[in-house]
Amino acid sequence: MTENRKKRRRPATLDAWERTWQRHWSKVGTKGFELPPGEDAVFFAQTRTPAKERARLKRIEAEFVRGFKGLSGLGPAVTVFGSARFRDTHPYYRLARQVGAELARAGLAVLTGGGPGIMEAANRGAHEAGGQSYGLNIILPHEQSANPYVERSIEFHYFFVRKVMLVKYSCAFVIMPGGLGTLDELFEAATLIQCQKIGPFPIVLVGKKFWRGMQEWGRLMMKQGVFTQDELGFGWITDSPQEAVDLILRTLPAAAAARLNPPKSNDRDR
């Protein structure tokens, strides 16, 4: 067994797991997403006073207000979720670019997290097709900046506020291949649909090979009785951007379909 495989092997005991945990985080360090640098180390040793919590609540409220104002005039929109790690030469990037273009041609605005990878690809496709391209960007320690194909960018400090905006203004969700963040967004949307807090909206997973394991796991869970097919918004898996958009259009209420705004020309960059 090589040294690399030894390093990747799962720790055999809890003590070994803890040593691995401590070693990793002592190198990486904790991230003060909500606190000034250095203050996160003493955060849990302090009392959270009502005054501090009110100040935090004001910051949260300000982000909601900024998001509501920025997106209030948006027409029917679809949020595209997916990994930030795929470069423009990757097949999944090209697939997401096609998805963005098809959504735009149908008159649907494209919403993404505003970053690179799949997000950039979907925004790029929408932009090149002459459609609306929005990016809801998250402020991170490593400074994720908006990709160059975003027509309108709104920045957020809090992940949960950003997620509310990505869900609130969408009439469907396209889930491209991605990692933990993408899975989080997928299950958030599915849970809200299941609990009838939003929708009914379709969830379309694009990339049959990538999502095959998820599909099998979902079937197993249904057999165990933890949810039924119709509770998941009649999810669909496809490799075809055209099919994905056609499915979304079939689910639109008449009032929403009447507000579709296809671009007059699909040759913005030609």
NORDAZI-V171024 format. One record per residue. RES is the residue in one small letter. OMEGA is omega in whole degrees, -180 to 180 (999 if undefined). BURIAL is b if it has 24 or more other ideal C-beta (glycine too) atoms within 12 Angstrom, else e. D_CENTER is the distance of its C-alpha to the mean C-alpha in whole Angstrom. Layout:
res: <RES | RES>
omega: <OMEGA | OMEGA>
burial: <BURIAL | BURIAL>
d_center: <D_CENTER | D_CENTER>
//
This chain:
res: <m | t | e | n | r | k | k | r | r | r | p | a | t | l | d | a | w | e | r | t | w | q | r | h | w | s | k | v | g | t | k | g | f | e | l | p | p | g | e | d | a | v | f | f | a | q | t | r | t | p | a | k | e | r | a | r | l | k | r | i | e | a | e | f | v | r | g | f | k | g | l | s | g | l | g | p | a | v | t | v | f | g | s | a | r | f | r | d | t | h | p | y | y | r | l | a | r | q | v | g | a | e | l | a | r | a | g | l | a | v | l | t | g | g | g | p | g | i | m | e | a | a | n | r | g | a | h | e | a | g | g | q | s | y | g | l | n | i | i | l | p | h | e | q | s | a | n | p | y | v | e | r | s | i | e | f | h | y | f | f | v | r | k | v | m | l | v | k | y | s | c | a | f | v | i | m | p | g | g | l | g | t | l | d | e | l | f | e | a | a | t | l | i | q | c | q | k | i | g | p | f | p | i | v | l | v | g | k | k | f | w | r | g | m | q | e | w | g | r | l | m | m | k | q | g | v | f | t | q | d | e | l | g | f | g | w | i | t | d | s | p | q | e | a | v | d | l | i | l | r | t | l | p | a | a | a | a | a | r | l | n | p | p | k | s | n | d | r | d | r>
omega: <-178 | 179 | -180 | 179 | 177 | -179 | -177 | -176 | -179 | 178 | -173 | -178 | 178 | 178 | 178 | 178 | -179 | 178 | 178 | 179 | -178 | -179 | -179 | -173 | 174 | 177 | -175 | -176 | 178 | -176 | 179 | -176 | -175 | -176 | 175 | -179 | 178 | -177 | -178 | -178 | -178 | -174 | -174 | 176 | -178 | 175 | 177 | -175 | 177 | -180 | 179 | -179 | 176 | 178 | 178 | 179 | 178 | 178 | 179 | 180 | -180 | 178 | 177 | -180 | -180 | 179 | 180 | 180 | -176 | -175 | -174 | -178 | -177 | 175 | 178 | -174 | 177 | 177 | 177 | 178 | 177 | -174 | 174 | -168 | -178 | 178 | -174 | 176 | -176 | 179 | 180 | 175 | -179 | 179 | 179 | 177 | 177 | 178 | 179 | -180 | -180 | 178 | -179 | -180 | 179 | 180 | 180 | 174 | -180 | 176 | 173 | 175 | 171 | -176 | -179 | 175 | -179 | -180 | 178 | -177 | 180 | 176 | -179 | 179 | 179 | -180 | -178 | 179 | 178 | -178 | 179 | -175 | -176 | 177 | 178 | -168 | 177 | 178 | -177 | 179 | -179 | 172 | 172 | 179 | -179 | 178 | -172 | -177 | 179 | 178 | 180 | -179 | 176 | -176 | -180 | 175 | -176 | 180 | -173 | 176 | 178 | -179 | 176 | -178 | -180 | -180 | -173 | -172 | -177 | 176 | 176 | -179 | 175 | -177 | 176 | 177 | -179 | -176 | -174 | 180 | 179 | 178 | 177 | -179 | 177 | -177 | 175 | 180 | -179 | -180 | 180 | 177 | 180 | -178 | 178 | 173 | 174 | 172 | 12 | 177 | 178 | 172 | -177 | 177 | -178 | -178 | -173 | -178 | -179 | -174 | -177 | 179 | 177 | 179 | 179 | 178 | 178 | 178 | 177 | -179 | 177 | 177 | 178 | 174 | -177 | 171 | 179 | -177 | -175 | 178 | -177 | 177 | -179 | -180 | -176 | 179 | -176 | 171 | -172 | 174 | 179 | 180 | 179 | -178 | 177 | 179 | -180 | -179 | 180 | -177 | -175 | 171 | -176 | -179 | 179 | 179 | -180 | -179 | 178 | -175 | 179 | 179 | 179 | 179 | 179 | -176 | -177 | -173 | -178 | 999>
burial: <e | e | e | e | e | e | e | e | e | e | e | e | e | e | e | e | e | e | e | e | e | e | e | e | e | e | e | e | e | e | e | e | e | b | e | e | e | e | e | e | e | e | e | e | e | e | e | e | e | e | e | e | e | e | e | e | e | e | e | e | e | e | b | b | e | e | b | e | e | b | b | e | e | b | b | b | b | b | b | b | b | b | b | b | e | b | e | e | e | b | e | b | b | b | b | b | b | b | b | b | b | b | b | b | b | b | b | b | b | b | b | b | b | b | b | b | b | b | b | b | b | b | b | b | b | b | b | b | b | b | b | b | b | b | b | b | b | b | b | e | e | e | e | b | e | b | b | e | b | b | b | b | b | b | b | b | b | b | b | e | b | b | b | b | b | b | b | b | b | b | b | b | b | b | b | b | b | b | e | e | b | b | b | e | b | b | b | b | b | b | e | b | b | b | e | e | e | b | b | b | b | b | b | b | b | b | b | e | e | b | b | e | e | b | e | e | e | b | e | e | e | e | e | e | e | e | e | e | e | e | e | b | b | e | b | b | b | b | b | e | b | e | e | b | b | e | b | b | b | e | b | b | e | e | e | b | e | e | e | b | e | b | b | e | e | e | e | e | e | e>
d_center: <38 | 37 | 36 | 32 | 32 | 34 | 31 | 28 | 30 | 29 | 31 | 34 | 35 | 33 | 35 | 34 | 30 | 31 | 33 | 30 | 28 | 30 | 31 | 27 | 26 | 29 | 28 | 25 | 26 | 23 | 21 | 22 | 19 | 21 | 24 | 27 | 27 | 30 | 29 | 27 | 30 | 32 | 29 | 30 | 33 | 34 | 34 | 31 | 33 | 33 | 33 | 30 | 28 | 29 | 28 | 24 | 24 | 25 | 22 | 20 | 21 | 22 | 18 | 17 | 20 | 19 | 16 | 18 | 20 | 18 | 17 | 20 | 21 | 18 | 19 | 17 | 14 | 11 | 7 | 7 | 4 | 6 | 8 | 10 | 13 | 14 | 17 | 18 | 21 | 19 | 19 | 15 | 15 | 18 | 16 | 13 | 16 | 18 | 15 | 14 | 18 | 19 | 16 | 18 | 22 | 21 | 21 | 17 | 15 | 12 | 9 | 7 | 6 | 10 | 10 | 12 | 12 | 10 | 8 | 12 | 13 | 12 | 13 | 16 | 17 | 17 | 19 | 21 | 22 | 22 | 20 | 18 | 15 | 13 | 11 | 10 | 11 | 11 | 15 | 15 | 19 | 18 | 18 | 14 | 16 | 14 | 15 | 18 | 17 | 15 | 18 | 17 | 15 | 15 | 14 | 14 | 15 | 14 | 10 | 11 | 12 | 9 | 7 | 11 | 11 | 7 | 9 | 13 | 13 | 12 | 14 | 12 | 9 | 9 | 8 | 9 | 11 | 9 | 10 | 10 | 7 | 5 | 8 | 8 | 5 | 7 | 10 | 10 | 10 | 13 | 14 | 15 | 16 | 18 | 20 | 20 | 18 | 16 | 17 | 19 | 16 | 15 | 12 | 13 | 12 | 14 | 16 | 19 | 20 | 17 | 16 | 20 | 20 | 17 | 19 | 22 | 21 | 20 | 24 | 25 | 23 | 25 | 28 | 28 | 28 | 24 | 23 | 24 | 22 | 22 | 20 | 17 | 17 | 19 | 16 | 17 | 17 | 18 | 19 | 20 | 18 | 21 | 21 | 17 | 18 | 21 | 20 | 18 | 21 | 23 | 21 | 21 | 24 | 27 | 26 | 23 | 24 | 27 | 24 | 23 | 24 | 24 | 25 | 29 | 28 | 26 | 28 | 26 | 27 | 30>
//
